[in-house]
Amino acid sequence: MAKCIVMVLVVLALIINPACSISCQEAVTKILPCEPYLLGFASVSVPCCQAVAQLNQLATSKPELKALCICLKQAAQTFHVNAERARQLPGLCHVVTPVPIDPNVNCDVDY
């Protein structure tokens, strides 16, 4: 399983624009504390909400937000994230995100 996660992170990292201040691999790694919640195994934890807040501060420009959107969308689809839980996460953590956390989001929207 760990080998699969590493492979997915490498593939996702190659997709993201290298001009971004955060790579896809860094973004997915940062959000890992939310994995149990996003997969439906646990409730939202403090480390998860801290990760969401930190990730929210890292991407600020439109190209970075679009790249982050694409990255998180692909990671959500790859790891079979529960879409409803993903949509609820920012609200549960009291974080307003410019990019929806949603495996079904349209990343071509102009952020």
N, C-alpha and C positions, 0 to 999 in steps of 0.2 A: 504494500500500500504506500509506504513512504517513497519508494522509487517512482510510483505513478504520480504522486504529488509533486516531486521534484521535476519530473519530465513536463508536467503541465505548466509549472512555473517557468521553466526555461522557454517553452513554446510561447507562452503569453508574454514573456519579457521581450521576445523578438518582434512582437506585433506592435508594441508601443513606440511612439516617436522618440528617438533618442534625445531630442531637445527638451523633453519634459524634465521637471525637477525631481520627479519620482518615477521609478521604473514600475512596470506592471508587477514584476516579481516582488518589489518592495511593498507595493500596495496590497497584494494578496497575502504576503507574509504578515503585514501589519494587522490585517483583518482576521487572521487565524483564531484569535481568542473568541470570535463570534461563531466559529464553525459549529459547536454543539447546539447553539440556539438556531442557527440557520438551517441545520439539518433536522431539527425537531426533537433533539434529545435532551434539551435543558432549557431553563429560562435565561433571560438576558443577565449577564454578569457585569460586575463593575469593570473588569479588564476589557470586556467587549465594548462597553460604552466609551471607555477611555480611548480604545483603538479607533472607534468611529469618529470621535472628536478630533483626534490627532490626524487621521487621514483626511478629514474634512478641511483642515488647515493647510495641507500640503499642496494641493492643486488649486490655483487661483485664476490662471489665464484660460481663455476659451479653448485653446488647443490642449492644454493640460486636462481640463475638465472632460473634453470629448475623449481623450486617450484613456482617462481613468474610467469613464463610462464604458467604453469598449472592453477594457480589461476586466472590470468587475462583472459585466454582463457575461463574458465568455467564461470566467471562473465560475459564476453561478450556474451556468448551463453544464459545465464540465463536472462540477461537484454535486449536481442535482439539488441545489438549494431550494428550500420551500419558498415559493414566490410571495406568499402572503406574509410570512415571517420576515422576509427581506424588506418588504414595503413598510412593515410596522417598526422595524429596527430604529430608524432615526427618531421617531416619536417616543419610543420607549426610553431612548437614551437622552431625550431632550436636546437633540442636535438638529439644526436645520441644514440640510445638505443641498447644494446647488445641483447635484447629480442624483436622481432617484436611485435608491438601492432596489433594483427590480430586474429580474432576469429577462423581462419582456420589454424593457425600455427601448425607445428609439434613440440611439446615440447620435443620429444625424440632426437632432434638434439643435438649434443655435443657442448655446449656453451663453 
